[in-house]
């Protein structure tokens, strides 16, 4: 029997394409650039003062106590409308944040929300059983409220609640008009995120960052302005390493600020993207700086 050669596939680490700074002077120059970029960014105002959703706009009912067919039917968009939806466009709704901040925004009709919730998916992870999925039969719709992750923290937002026959909890859809929402900044070509999240404690920030198998880490750095804090993990490639695997490792490092973070936005120096505090990351389902207004 002829033996086939075993090919060992090696991943060559890309060199010279990362915007991440190395020296202290490089970092300060990059941090100034990122701070100025953020101040001029069209997404900045919505991120700090508007409504930027950080999860899909359809809020699934809790899985506990739900029939097993619910998720498969929802994934395959097997919906059935068995009631007349409210036709009137509601008055603007108020979003409320834990610090007392409020924002009044226009809302969509129940029909618009239902169409967005029930439209077919581009793909489905799990096909319907041979006999078909059980329809999600909508029997009523009413306005309600729900906690929802945003760039400013978790807010109380108006939602359309759709009661489904046989389910103890409704499906909910954020009722805010997508035209009134903001979208998160997008990563620029050739840049990638290095610091992923942070924890603030007084004048200390603990950063969670990523580095490669052939990198060495040298702590963290911070650049402060009255509006932002630009952070960086000092990650440098090991000298004389030409070939490396593509495994990403995670680590933490602390940086000290001149004054408490307050309401300032934390920006990653490598990508320029705003970061979420660790306590809010688990609420932002699937958040990778995508725009959930189309979800």
C-alpha positions in Angstrom: 0.0 0.0 0.0 1.4 3.4 -0.9 1.8 5.7 2.1 0.8 9.3 1.7 3.2 11.9 3.0 2.1 13.7 6.1 2.0 17.4 5.5 2.5 19.6 8.6 0.6 22.8 8.0 2.4 25.7 9.7 0.8 29.1 10.1 3.2 31.9 9.5 2.7 34.9 11.7 2.0 38.1 9.8 4.7 40.7 10.5 4.5 44.5 10.2 0.8 44.8 9.7 -0.4 45.4 13.2 -1.2 49.0 14.3 -0.4 48.1 17.9 2.4 50.3 19.2 5.6 49.0 20.8 7.7 51.9 22.2 6.3 54.4 24.7 6.6 57.1 22.0 4.8 54.9 19.5 2.0 54.4 22.0 1.5 58.1 22.8 1.4 58.9 19.1 -1.1 56.2 18.4 -3.2 57.0 21.4 -3.4 60.7 20.4 -4.5 59.6 16.9 -7.2 57.2 18.3 -8.5 59.9 20.7 -8.8 62.4 17.9 -10.4 59.9 15.6 -13.0 59.1 18.3 -13.9 62.7 18.8 -14.5 63.1 15.1 -16.3 59.7 14.7 -19.9 59.9 13.5 -20.8 57.1 15.9 -19.5 58.8 19.0 -22.6 60.9 19.9 -25.0 57.9 19.7 -22.5 55.7 21.7 -22.4 58.1 24.6 -25.8 59.9 24.5 -28.1 57.9 22.2 -29.3 54.3 21.8 -26.8 51.8 20.5 -28.2 48.2 21.0 -25.7 45.5 21.7 -27.9 42.4 21.2 -30.3 41.2 18.6 -33.6 43.1 18.7 -35.8 40.0 19.1 -35.7 38.9 22.7 -36.3 35.2 23.0 -38.3 33.9 26.0 -36.2 32.2 28.7 -35.4 28.6 27.6 -36.4 27.2 31.0 -39.9 25.8 30.9 -40.2 26.2 27.1 -41.1 23.3 24.8 -38.1 21.9 22.9 -39.7 22.7 19.5 -39.7 26.4 20.3 -36.1 27.1 19.3 -36.1 25.1 16.1 -39.4 26.7 15.0 -38.0 30.2 15.7 -34.7 29.5 14.0 -36.6 28.4 10.9 -39.1 31.3 11.1 -42.2 29.1 11.3 -44.6 31.9 12.4 -48.3 32.1 12.1 -50.4 35.2 12.8 -53.7 34.3 14.5 -54.8 37.8 15.7 -55.2 41.3 14.4 -52.2 43.4 15.4 -52.7 46.9 16.7 -52.5 49.2 13.7 -51.8 52.5 15.3 -48.3 53.8 15.6 -47.6 54.3 19.3 -46.4 57.5 20.9 -42.7 57.9 21.4 -41.3 55.7 24.2 -38.8 56.5 26.9 -35.6 54.5 27.5 -34.3 54.7 31.1 -30.8 53.9 32.4 -29.8 53.0 36.0 -28.2 56.4 36.5 -31.5 58.1 35.8 -30.8 59.2 32.2 -33.7 59.1 29.9 -34.2 59.2 26.1 -37.4 59.5 24.2 -37.4 57.8 20.8 -40.1 57.0 18.1 -41.5 53.5 18.1 -42.7 51.2 15.3 -46.1 49.6 14.9 -46.7 46.0 16.1 -47.0 45.0 12.4 -43.6 46.3 11.6 -42.1 44.6 14.6 -43.8 41.3 13.8 -42.5 41.4 10.2 -38.9 42.0 11.4 -39.2 39.2 14.0 -40.8 36.6 11.7 -38.8 37.2 8.5 -36.9 34.1 7.2 -33.3 33.7 8.4 -30.4 33.5 5.9 -29.5 30.2 7.4 -30.6 27.7 10.0 -28.3 25.7 12.2 -30.9 23.0 12.7 -33.5 21.8 10.1 -37.1 21.3 10.9 -38.1 17.7 11.7 -39.4 15.5 8.8 -43.0 16.3 9.7 -42.3 20.0 9.9 -41.9 22.5 12.8 -44.7 23.4 15.0 -45.9 26.9 14.1 -45.3 29.8 16.5 -48.9 31.0 16.6 -49.1 34.6 17.7 -52.4 35.2 19.5 -51.9 38.8 20.9 -49.5 41.8 20.9 -49.1 44.5 23.4 -46.5 47.1 24.4 -44.3 46.4 27.4 -40.8 47.0 28.8 -37.7 44.9 29.0 -34.0 45.3 30.2 -31.7 45.5 27.2 -27.9 46.0 26.8 -26.7 49.2 25.2 -23.4 51.1 24.8 -24.4 53.1 27.9 -25.2 50.0 30.1 -28.4 48.1 30.5 -31.5 50.2 29.8 -35.2 49.7 30.3 -36.6 49.9 26.7 -40.1 49.6 25.2 -40.8 46.3 23.5 -43.7 44.7 21.6 -44.7 41.5 23.4 -46.1 38.7 21.2 -48.0 36.0 23.0 -47.5 32.6 21.4 -50.0 29.7 21.8 -48.6 27.0 24.1 -45.7 29.1 25.5 -45.7 30.5 29.0 -43.6 33.6 28.1 -43.9 35.9 25.0 -41.4 36.7 22.3 -40.4 40.3 22.5 -39.1 42.7 19.9 -37.5 46.1 20.7 -40.1 48.7 19.7 -37.7 51.6 19.0 -37.6 52.7 15.3 -34.3 51.4 13.8 -33.9 54.8 12.2 -33.5 56.3 15.6 -30.8 53.8 16.7 -27.0 54.2 16.4 -24.6 51.6 15.3 -21.3 50.7 16.9 -18.1 51.8 15.2 -16.6 49.2 12.8 -13.1 47.9 12.8 -11.0 49.4 10.0 -9.2 47.2 7.5 -5.8 46.1 8.7 -6.6 46.8 12.3 -7.7 44.3 15.0 -8.6 44.4 18.6 -6.0 43.8 21.2 -7.7 44.8 24.5 -11.2 43.3 24.8 -12.7 44.5 28.1 -11.8 46.1 31.4 -12.7 46.4 35.1 -12.5 49.8 36.7 -11.7 50.3 40.4 -11.0 53.8 41.4 -8.0 55.0 39.5 -7.1 51.4 38.4 -8.1 49.6 35.2 -7.6 45.9 34.8 -7.4 45.1 31.1 -8.2 41.7 29.5 -6.1 41.4 26.2 -5.0 38.9 23.7 -1.6 37.9 22.5 0.0 35.3 20.3 2.1 32.2 21.2 5.2 33.9 19.9 4.6 37.2 21.7 6.0 38.5 24.9 3.9 40.8 27.2 5.2 43.9 29.0 2.3 45.2 31.0 -0.3 47.8 30.0 -0.4 51.5 29.2 -3.0 54.3 29.3 -3.4 57.7 27.7 -6.0 60.1 29.2 -8.0 63.0 27.9 -11.1 64.6 29.6 -13.3 62.5 27.2 -11.5 59.2 26.7 -8.9 56.8 28.1 -6.9 55.0 25.4 -5.5 51.7 26.6 -2.9 49.3 25.3 -1.2 46.0 26.2 2.5 46.2 25.4 2.8 43.0 23.3 5.9 42.4 21.3 6.9 39.6 19.0 9.7 37.4 20.2 12.9 38.1 18.2 14.1 35.7 15.4 10.7 33.8 15.3 9.6 33.3 11.7 6.9 30.6 12.0 4.3 30.5 14.7 0.8 29.0 15.4 -2.3 31.1 15.3 -3.4 30.4 18.8 -4.8 33.4 20.7 -4.0 33.6 24.4 -5.7 35.9 27.0 -4.2 37.6 29.9 -4.8 40.5 32.3 -2.8 43.6 33.2 -3.4 46.7 35.3 -2.9 50.3 34.4 -3.1 53.3 36.8 -5.0 56.5 35.8 -4.4 60.0 37.0 -8.1 60.2 38.1 -11.1 57.9 38.3 -12.5 56.8 34.9 -15.9 58.3 35.5 -18.0 58.6 32.3 -15.0 58.6 30.0 -15.0 56.1 27.1 -12.3 53.5 27.1 -10.7 52.9 23.6 -8.4 50.1 22.4 -5.2 51.6 21.0 -4.8 48.9 18.4 -8.3 49.0 16.8 -9.6 52.4 18.0 -12.8 50.6 19.1 -14.7 51.5 22.3 -14.6 48.8 25.0 -17.4 47.6 27.3 -16.7 47.0 31.0 -16.5 43.3 31.9 -19.7 43.4 33.9 -21.6 44.3 30.8 -19.9 42.1 28.2 -22.1 39.0 29.1 -25.2 41.1 28.5 -24.1 42.1 25.0 -24.9 38.8 23.3 -22.6 38.1 20.4 -21.3 41.7 20.5 -18.5 42.0 17.9 -19.1 45.5 16.7 -21.8 44.4 14.3 -24.9 46.5 13.6 -27.9 44.9 15.2 -30.4 47.2 13.6 -30.9 44.7 10.8 -31.4 41.8 13.2 
